[in-house]
Amino acid sequence: MTFARVALLAAAFVAVAVFSPFSSAGSERVALSVAIDGAIGPASSRQLEEALDVAAKRDAEVVILQIDTPGGLVTSMREMIADILASPVPVIGYVAPAGGHAASAGTYILYATHVAAMAPGTNLGAATPVEIGGLPSLPGGEKDDQKSQGDQKGQGGRPAGDAMMAKVTNDAVALIRSLAELRGRNGDWGEKAVREAASLSANAALQEHVIDFVAHDTTELLQLANGRTVDVAGKKVVLATKGLPVETLEPGWFIRLLAVITDPNVAVILMLAGVYGIVFEFTSPGAVAPGVIGTVCLVLGLYALDFLPINYAGLALMLLGIAFLVVEAFNPTVVLGLGGVAAFLFGAAMLMRIEGPGFAMSWAVIGPAAALTLGLALLTGSYVWAARKNPPRVGGEAMRGQPAEILDWQGAEGHVLALGERWRAKADEPIAAGDSVEITDISDLVLTVRRRDAARNGATQ
């Protein structure tokens, strides 16, 4: 009888747990918001991926992707687009706050979202791909580049040798047109944004059918999105977003760290700090701290570069330049120093195979880093060179010329006190107890001494 009651209670508990509306956190209707603020890069891609994963697990109604970006890396942009297209949860792209923009890569991402909206006072466009991977621009270099391109134009008005850029542009046009066809947006203007770097304000984007509506805030955004039918992973879904509570997903510590170290300039500084920390540890064994800090910095720098589209020839030149400068520090020459600086500069300039807003090497970092590296090498080299010229301070060489005190003496040998220690000694001339002597040589822990002349004895008295 007792067993039957326990069984009935257990069955009732299971039924309540299964059919209760509060049985899982995913049953709560909610809109999750994630903000992409700044350059599009590996951290942005990771942040969106994690947000969409959380939204899928919690069965959220929609994900609001708030965009304010000048653009970024093509590789990270394509990863974000792929995640949006594969997401089982509808994504609403929202360019905000007022004064924000979705330029370059942000335009492609907005085109990929299921619903596109903008806040008043925002803009989008200027989606022309820029792939450099060469030397950083010097001040005033843009005018010179435009002039040289104008002089080098060939048939059809296209700069000579620009076939690669034409391929990249055509690929970008195909991408934005395919996204426009998928979401029913203006593909012609999308192509214009790619080829001519065209831009639009929020109201103009609405008139050009680039976005679905203009919303002042997320509350209005969810009201205007309510009832729209969107294609989510091949299925038609009617959005029920009116009055949904909005929960903001903040990036974790790892994403924040990734956003900092994936700046190529920061990655280069971390690598330099790592290399010199390890070098200092090898030259001063037992310091521990430089070795630990250097190893951590080097690993972080290499980890960051693994996320970036780098040119491995540039990385090899940088490491070769650092190696030359390290050798220069311990074996001072002019050739190794100049060669190391040149290799480091060229390697740093070539490091990024593809550059974008927020992901370009800067002369403000490369120049001082090279100057600091050369300065450290020259400073260390000067100390090494000075140490070679100075008389030895330890070992047998350092004992030559040092005074000694006769302790006991018999014939041609005896014992002396030198540098606070008792030594066996011998001499090639007659020496008596009480004579003042100096060391001339040391062999097999036996000192060779001689009597100091009368003038030297007078000088010491």
Backbone torsions as a table, in degrees:
resi	resn	phi	psi	omega
1	MET	NA	-42.2	178.5
2	THR	-65.8	-40.4	-179.6
3	PHE	-63.3	-39.8	179.9
4	ALA	-64.3	-39.9	178.7
5	ARG	-65.0	-41.8	178.7
6	VAL	-62.6	-40.8	179.9
7	ALA	-64.2	-42.4	179.0
8	LEU	-64.9	-39.8	178.2
9	LEU	-64.7	-40.6	179.0
10	ALA	-64.5	-41.9	179.3
11	ALA	-64.1	-40.9	179.0
12	ALA	-63.9	-40.0	179.8
13	PHE	-63.9	-43.3	179.0
14	VAL	-62.9	-43.0	-179.6
15	ALA	-62.0	-43.5	179.0
16	VAL	-64.2	-40.7	-178.9
17	ALA	-65.5	-36.1	-177.3
18	VAL	-76.8	-44.1	-171.6
19	PHE	-96.3	-4.4	179.2
20	SER	-70.5	137.7	179.3
21	PRO	-68.5	-11.9	179.9
22	PHE	-105.6	19.2	-176.3
23	SER	-71.9	-20.2	-180.0
24	SER	-146.3	151.6	179.6
25	ALA	-67.6	-23.8	-177.2
26	GLY	-72.8	-12.7	-178.1
27	SER	-77.3	-16.6	-179.7
28	GLU	-76.4	127.1	179.4
29	ARG	-76.9	124.3	-175.4
30	VAL	-152.9	152.4	172.4
31	ALA	-108.4	123.7	179.5
32	LEU	-94.8	135.2	-177.9
33	SER	-115.8	133.6	176.6
34	VAL	-131.2	132.9	-175.8
35	ALA	-107.5	125.3	173.3
36	ILE	-103.0	102.8	-174.9
37	ASP	-119.1	112.4	-178.8
38	GLY	113.3	-169.7	-175.1
39	ALA	-65.1	141.7	177.4
40	ILE	-77.3	121.3	-178.9
41	GLY	-153.0	-166.3	-179.7
42	PRO	-56.6	-36.1	179.7
43	ALA	-67.3	-40.4	178.4
44	SER	-63.1	-43.6	179.4
45	SER	-62.0	-43.5	179.7
46	ARG	-66.2	-39.2	-179.7
47	GLN	-62.8	-45.5	179.5
48	LEU	-67.1	-40.3	179.3
49	GLU	-59.0	-45.9	-179.9
50	GLU	-67.3	-37.6	179.6
51	ALA	-64.5	-43.1	178.8
52	LEU	-67.1	-33.4	177.7
53	ASP	-66.7	-42.7	177.3
54	VAL	-64.0	-41.5	-179.7
55	ALA	-62.8	-39.7	179.4
56	ALA	-67.2	-40.6	-179.2
57	LYS	-68.3	-34.9	-179.0
58	ARG	-90.5	-0.7	179.9
59	ASP	54.7	47.3	179.8
60	ALA	-68.0	153.1	179.3
61	GLU	-68.6	-48.6	179.9
62	VAL	-148.1	162.6	170.1
63	VAL	-115.9	124.6	176.5
64	ILE	-94.1	113.6	179.4
65	LEU	-97.9	99.3	-179.8
66	GLN	-84.1	123.6	-171.6
67	ILE	-116.2	131.1	170.1
68	ASP	-150.0	92.2	-171.7
69	THR	-145.1	145.6	173.4
70	PRO	-85.7	-2.4	-176.5
71	GLY	121.1	-159.9	-179.8
72	GLY	165.1	-149.3	-175.1
73	LEU	-80.0	138.6	179.2
74	VAL	-64.2	-39.3	-178.3
75	THR	-61.7	-45.8	179.2
76	SER	-67.5	-37.9	178.3
77	MET	-60.2	-44.9	-179.3
78	ARG	-66.6	-35.4	176.3
79	GLU	-63.5	-41.5	179.2
80	MET	-66.7	-40.2	178.1
81	ILE	-62.9	-42.9	179.2
82	ALA	-62.4	-39.9	178.4
83	ASP	-65.1	-40.1	179.8
84	ILE	-65.8	-44.0	-178.5
85	LEU	-66.0	-30.5	-179.0
86	ALA	-92.2	-2.9	-175.2
87	SER	-69.1	133.6	174.9
88	PRO	-79.5	-6.0	179.3
89	VAL	-111.5	131.4	179.2
90	PRO	-59.2	141.9	-179.6
91	VAL	-115.9	124.9	176.1
92	ILE	-102.0	116.0	176.4
93	GLY	-83.5	130.4	-174.4
94	TYR	-138.1	109.7	177.9
95	VAL	-80.6	111.6	-175.9
96	ALA	-160.9	164.1	-0.7
97	PRO	-81.2	-173.0	178.2
98	ALA	-57.5	133.1	-174.6
99	GLY	95.6	-11.0	178.0
100	GLY	-80.9	174.7	179.1
101	HIS	-153.5	159.5	174.3
102	ALA	-122.5	76.3	-176.6
103	ALA	-89.9	158.1	174.0
104	SER	50.2	-114.4	-177.3
105	ALA	-59.8	-29.7	178.8
106	GLY	-63.3	-30.9	178.3
107	THR	-66.0	-44.4	178.4
108	TYR	-61.3	-43.2	-178.9
109	ILE	-64.9	-40.1	178.1
110	LEU	-63.5	-39.5	176.5
111	TYR	-62.4	-30.8	-176.9
112	ALA	-78.6	-22.3	-176.5
113	THR	-68.4	155.3	-177.4
114	HIS	-67.7	-37.1	176.3
115	VAL	-132.0	132.1	-178.4
116	ALA	-114.9	132.6	-179.4
117	ALA	-145.0	160.9	178.5
118	MET	-138.6	150.8	173.3
119	ALA	-88.4	151.9	176.7
120	PRO	-58.1	142.1	179.6
121	GLY	85.0	13.4	177.2
122	THR	-113.0	170.9	178.5
123	ASN	-148.6	164.4	176.7
124	LEU	-144.9	168.0	177.6
125	GLY	123.1	-153.5	-176.9
126	ALA	50.9	55.3	-172.7
127	ALA	-98.8	21.7	178.4
128	THR	-67.7	126.7	-179.3
129	PRO	-69.7	141.5	178.4
130	VAL	-126.8	112.4	177.1
131	GLU	-121.8	112.1	-173.0
132	ILE	-106.6	-82.0	179.3
133	GLY	72.2	16.5	178.6
134	GLY	-114.2	-152.3	-179.7
135	LEU	-72.3	142.6	177.1
136	PRO	-60.8	150.0	-177.6
137	SER	-74.5	138.1	173.4
138	LEU	-90.4	157.9	177.8
139	PRO	-56.5	132.3	-178.5
140	GLY	82.7	0.7	-176.3
141	GLY	-73.5	-22.0	-177.1
142	GLU	-65.4	-40.6	179.8
143	LYS	-64.8	-39.9	179.8
144	ASP	-65.5	-38.6	178.8
145	ASP	-64.4	-43.4	179.7
146	GLN	-63.0	-38.6	-179.6
147	LYS	-66.7	-43.2	-179.0
148	SER	-67.2	-36.5	177.8
149	GLN	-66.6	-38.0	178.0
150	GLY	-64.3	-34.6	179.4
151	ASP	-74.7	-24.5	-173.9
152	GLN	-100.1	10.5	-178.3
153	LYS	-66.5	138.0	178.2
154	GLY	-110.0	-150.8	-178.4
155	GLN	-67.5	142.8	178.3
156	GLY	81.5	5.5	178.1
157	GLY	74.1	12.7	-178.9
158	ARG	-101.1	133.2	179.5
159	PRO	-56.6	141.1	-180.0
160	ALA	-63.3	143.3	178.6
161	GLY	72.0	21.7	-176.8
162	ASP	-106.3	26.9	-177.6
163	ALA	-64.9	-38.2	-179.6
164	MET	-64.2	-42.3	179.2
165	MET	-65.1	-35.7	177.6
166	ALA	-63.9	-39.2	178.4
167	LYS	-64.9	-43.8	-179.3
168	VAL	-63.0	-42.5	179.9
169	THR	-64.3	-45.4	179.5
170	ASN	-62.9	-37.0	177.5
171	ASP	-65.3	-40.8	178.6
172	ALA	-65.5	-39.2	177.6
173	VAL	-62.6	-43.7	179.5
174	ALA	-62.3	-38.2	179.9
175	LEU	-64.8	-50.1	-175.3
176	ILE	-70.1	-30.5	175.8
177	ARG	-68.9	-40.2	178.9
178	SER	-64.9	-37.9	177.2
179	LEU	-68.1	-38.2	178.5
180	ALA	-64.5	-41.3	177.9
181	GLU	-65.7	-37.9	-179.1
182	LEU	-66.3	-39.4	-175.6
183	ARG	-101.5	0.8	178.7
184	GLY	70.3	39.9	-179.3
185	ARG	-112.6	175.5	-174.0
186	ASN	-73.6	101.9	-179.8
187	GLY	-75.8	-30.5	180.0
188	ASP	-64.2	-44.2	178.8
189	TRP	-68.3	-33.8	176.9
190	GLY	-59.2	-42.0	177.0
191	GLU	-64.9	-37.9	178.3
192	LYS	-64.6	-37.1	178.2
193	ALA	-65.0	-32.0	179.9
194	VAL	-78.9	-48.7	-173.8
195	ARG	-78.7	-35.6	-173.6
196	GLU	-115.2	5.6	-179.0
197	ALA	56.2	38.3	-179.4
198	ALA	-70.7	151.1	178.7
199	SER	-132.5	157.8	-179.6
200	LEU	-137.9	146.8	169.7
201	SER	-79.6	176.4	-177.3
202	ALA	-63.2	-49.7	-179.2
203	ASN	-66.1	-38.4	178.2
204	ALA	-66.5	-37.4	177.7
205	ALA	-64.4	-36.2	176.6
206	LEU	-66.0	-42.6	178.9
207	GLN	-66.3	-32.6	-179.8
208	GLU	-84.9	4.6	-179.7
209	HIS	59.6	34.3	174.6
210	VAL	-86.7	-33.9	176.8
211	ILE	-121.4	170.2	-177.2
212	ASP	-91.1	-33.2	178.4
213	PHE	-167.9	170.2	176.3
214	VAL	-111.0	129.9	-177.4
215	ALA	-130.3	138.1	-178.4
216	HIS	-77.3	-32.1	-179.4
217	ASP	-151.9	-179.7	-176.5
218	THR	-68.6	-30.6	177.8
219	THR	-63.3	-48.5	176.8
220	GLU	-65.5	-34.7	178.1
221	LEU	-59.0	-46.5	-179.2
222	LEU	-69.8	-33.3	177.3
223	GLN	-66.1	-43.2	-178.8
224	LEU	-72.7	-28.7	178.9
225	ALA	-79.0	-17.4	-176.8
226	ASN	-61.7	132.8	176.8
227	GLY	87.1	-5.1	179.0
228	ARG	-76.8	145.0	178.5
229	THR	-101.1	124.4	-178.2
230	VAL	-127.7	158.5	178.0
231	ASP	-96.0	111.6	-178.5
232	VAL	-115.0	107.5	179.3
233	ALA	53.1	41.8	176.6
234	GLY	86.2	2.5	179.9
235	LYS	-119.6	141.4	177.2
236	LYS	-80.3	126.1	-177.6
237	VAL	-128.6	131.6	175.9
238	VAL	-95.1	121.6	-176.9
239	LEU	-74.1	133.3	174.9
240	ALA	-121.6	81.1	-169.9
241	THR	-111.9	-6.0	-175.0
242	LYS	-64.5	126.6	176.7
243	GLY	75.8	10.6	-179.7
244	LEU	-68.3	139.4	171.7
245	PRO	-70.3	142.4	-178.0
246	VAL	-107.6	126.2	178.0
247	GLU	-116.1	125.7	-178.0
248	THR	-89.1	130.8	176.7
249	LEU	-97.0	111.7	179.7
250	GLU	-85.4	143.1	177.8
251	PRO	-66.4	142.6	179.0
252	GLY	-76.8	178.3	-177.3
253	TRP	-63.5	-34.8	-178.2
254	PHE	-66.9	-41.2	179.2
255	ILE	-66.9	-37.9	177.1
256	ARG	-64.1	-42.0	177.4
257	LEU	-64.6	-41.9	-179.7
258	LEU	-63.1	-36.7	179.4
259	ALA	-63.9	-31.1	-179.4
260	VAL	-80.4	-50.1	-171.3
261	ILE	-77.5	-18.7	179.0
262	THR	-82.0	0.1	166.0
263	ASP	-68.3	121.4	-175.1
264	PRO	-57.8	-31.8	178.4
265	ASN	-66.5	-41.4	177.2
266	VAL	-66.3	-39.8	179.3
267	ALA	-61.4	-40.8	179.0
268	VAL	-65.4	-42.5	178.7
269	ILE	-63.0	-41.0	177.6
270	LEU	-61.9	-40.7	179.4
271	MET	-65.5	-42.3	178.4
272	LEU	-61.7	-46.7	178.8
273	ALA	-60.6	-38.9	179.2
274	GLY	-65.4	-46.0	-178.6
275	VAL	-63.1	-46.8	-177.7
276	TYR	-71.7	-29.6	174.3
277	GLY	-64.4	-42.4	179.5
278	ILE	-68.6	-41.5	178.1
279	VAL	-60.4	-43.5	179.3
280	PHE	-63.8	-36.4	178.4
281	GLU	-65.4	-39.8	179.6
282	PHE	-68.9	-34.8	-179.5
283	THR	-80.3	-21.7	178.6
284	SER	-130.6	71.9	-176.5
285	PRO	-57.5	139.1	178.7
286	GLY	99.1	-10.3	177.8
287	ALA	-67.3	-31.8	173.8
288	VAL	67.2	-58.4	-174.6
289	ALA	-57.0	-47.5	178.9
290	PRO	-60.5	-38.2	179.6
291	GLY	-66.6	-42.5	-179.8
292	VAL	-66.2	-50.1	-179.2
293	ILE	-63.4	-42.0	179.5
294	GLY	-62.5	-42.3	179.6
295	THR	-65.2	-43.1	178.9
296	VAL	-62.1	-45.2	-180.0
297	CYS	-63.6	-41.9	-178.8
298	LEU	-65.0	-43.4	179.3
299	VAL	-64.0	-42.8	178.4
300	LEU	-62.9	-42.1	178.9
301	GLY	-62.5	-45.6	178.7
302	LEU	-66.9	-36.8	177.8
303	TYR	-63.1	-41.3	179.0
304	ALA	-65.6	-41.8	-179.4
305	LEU	-65.7	-26.3	178.5
306	ASP	-65.6	-25.5	178.7
307	PHE	-83.6	-16.4	-172.4
308	LEU	-101.1	150.4	176.4
309	PRO	-77.9	84.5	-174.6
310	ILE	-99.0	159.3	174.2
311	ASN	-94.8	115.7	-174.9
312	TYR	-69.3	-24.4	173.7
313	ALA	-65.1	-39.8	176.4
314	GLY	-64.3	-41.2	178.7
315	LEU	-64.3	-41.0	178.8
316	ALA	-63.7	-40.0	178.0
317	LEU	-64.2	-40.2	178.1
318	MET	-61.6	-48.0	-179.7
319	LEU	-64.9	-37.4	177.0
320	LEU	-64.4	-41.9	177.8
321	GLY	-62.1	-42.8	178.3
322	ILE	-63.1	-40.6	178.5
323	ALA	-62.3	-42.7	177.4
324	PHE	-59.9	-42.4	-178.2
325	LEU	-70.0	-32.6	175.7
326	VAL	-66.5	-43.5	177.1
327	VAL	-63.8	-38.7	178.3
328	GLU	-59.6	-35.3	-178.5
329	ALA	-65.3	-33.4	-176.5
330	PHE	-101.5	-13.1	177.2
331	ASN	-140.2	77.8	-170.4
332	PRO	-57.1	120.7	172.5
333	THR	-143.0	163.3	178.4
334	VAL	-83.8	-37.5	-173.8
335	VAL	-64.4	-47.6	-178.4
336	LEU	-64.3	-38.8	-179.8
337	GLY	-64.2	-50.4	179.7
338	LEU	-65.5	-40.9	178.4
339	GLY	-64.4	-37.7	178.6
340	GLY	-66.0	-43.1	178.5
341	VAL	-64.3	-43.9	179.7
342	ALA	-62.3	-44.6	179.9
343	ALA	-64.0	-40.5	180.0
344	PHE	-64.7	-44.5	-179.3
345	LEU	-63.7	-47.4	-180.0
346	PHE	-65.5	-39.6	179.3
347	GLY	-64.5	-43.8	179.2
348	ALA	-64.8	-38.6	179.9
349	ALA	-67.4	-31.3	-178.2
350	MET	-92.4	-2.5	-169.2
351	LEU	-58.4	-47.8	-177.6
352	MET	-84.3	115.2	178.3
353	ARG	-72.2	-36.5	177.6
354	ILE	-129.6	127.8	-179.2
355	GLU	-115.1	156.6	177.4
356	GLY	-155.5	176.9	178.5
357	PRO	-55.4	124.7	-179.6
358	GLY	84.8	-2.7	-178.4
359	PHE	-135.2	60.0	179.3
360	ALA	-136.4	142.5	175.7
361	MET	-70.6	141.1	-175.5
362	SER	-116.5	138.1	175.4
363	TRP	-62.0	-27.0	179.0
364	ALA	-65.4	-19.8	176.2
365	VAL	-101.1	-44.7	-176.2
366	ILE	-63.3	-47.4	-176.8
367	GLY	-60.8	-56.9	178.7
368	PRO	-60.9	-35.0	179.4
369	ALA	-64.1	-43.8	178.4
370	ALA	-65.7	-41.7	-180.0
371	ALA	-64.7	-41.9	178.7
372	LEU	-64.3	-42.0	179.6
373	THR	-63.0	-45.1	177.8
374	LEU	-64.8	-40.5	179.7
375	GLY	-61.8	-43.3	178.2
376	LEU	-63.3	-40.1	178.8
377	ALA	-64.0	-44.8	-179.9
378	LEU	-66.5	-39.9	179.1
379	LEU	-63.5	-46.4	178.4
380	THR	-63.4	-41.3	179.1
381	GLY	-62.5	-37.8	179.0
382	SER	-65.2	-39.0	177.3
383	TYR	-66.0	-40.8	178.6
384	VAL	-63.4	-43.5	-178.8
385	TRP	-64.8	-41.3	178.0
386	ALA	-65.5	-37.0	179.6
387	ALA	-65.8	-32.6	178.6
388	ARG	-67.9	-33.5	-178.1
389	LYS	-80.0	-28.4	-178.1
390	ASN	-71.5	151.2	176.6
391	PRO	-65.9	150.0	-179.8
392	PRO	-63.5	145.9	-176.8
393	ARG	-111.6	-8.0	-180.0
394	VAL	-136.4	162.6	176.1
395	GLY	82.6	-172.6	-177.8
396	GLY	-62.9	-36.3	180.0
397	GLU	-61.8	-36.0	-178.0
398	ALA	-71.3	-18.8	-177.1
399	MET	-84.0	-17.7	-179.1
400	ARG	-64.4	131.3	-179.8
401	GLY	87.4	-4.7	-179.7
402	GLN	-78.8	143.1	179.1
403	PRO	-73.4	155.6	178.7
404	ALA	-140.8	154.7	-178.9
405	GLU	-113.1	129.2	-179.6
406	ILE	-71.9	125.0	175.3
407	LEU	-94.4	-51.5	174.2
408	ASP	-150.1	150.3	-176.3
409	TRP	-150.7	138.1	178.5
410	GLN	-146.9	115.5	-178.9
411	GLY	71.9	-119.5	-176.8
412	ALA	-105.9	8.6	-179.0
413	GLU	-148.5	166.5	-179.9
414	GLY	175.7	-151.9	-179.3
415	HIS	-127.0	144.1	-179.8
416	VAL	-132.1	161.3	175.0
417	LEU	-107.0	116.5	-177.8
418	ALA	-136.0	128.4	178.2
419	LEU	55.5	35.2	175.9
420	GLY	80.1	9.3	-179.4
421	GLU	-129.2	154.5	178.9
422	ARG	-90.9	126.2	-176.1
423	TRP	-125.8	151.1	166.1
424	ARG	-76.9	144.3	-177.3
425	ALA	-144.5	158.0	174.9
426	LYS	-140.9	165.3	-178.4
427	ALA	-146.7	153.2	178.6
428	ASP	-97.9	6.0	-179.9
429	GLU	-138.6	158.2	-179.4
430	PRO	-62.3	129.8	179.2
431	ILE	-134.6	138.9	178.9
432	ALA	-118.7	160.4	178.5
433	ALA	-60.1	135.2	-179.0
434	GLY	97.2	-11.5	176.7
435	ASP	-69.5	149.5	175.0
436	SER	-92.1	125.6	-176.2
437	VAL	-127.1	166.4	174.6
438	GLU	-135.4	155.4	-175.6
439	ILE	-83.7	133.5	177.0
440	THR	-111.1	-23.6	-178.2
441	ASP	-165.1	164.7	176.1
442	ILE	-140.6	132.7	179.8
443	SER	-148.6	124.5	178.9
444	ASP	53.1	44.2	177.4
445	LEU	63.2	21.6	175.1
446	VAL	-118.4	126.2	-177.7
447	LEU	-88.3	144.0	170.3
448	THR	-105.3	124.1	-175.6
449	VAL	-122.6	164.2	174.1
450	ARG	-142.8	156.6	-179.1
451	ARG	-75.9	134.8	177.6
452	ARG	-72.8	141.8	-176.8
453	ASP	-69.1	170.3	-175.6
454	ALA	-64.7	-37.7	179.9
455	ALA	-63.6	-41.4	179.3
456	ARG	-67.3	-37.5	178.4
457	ASN	-63.9	-36.1	177.4
458	GLY	-67.3	-33.2	-178.5
459	ALA	-71.6	-29.4	-177.0
460	THR	-87.7	-19.9	-178.1
461	GLN	-77.1	NA	NA
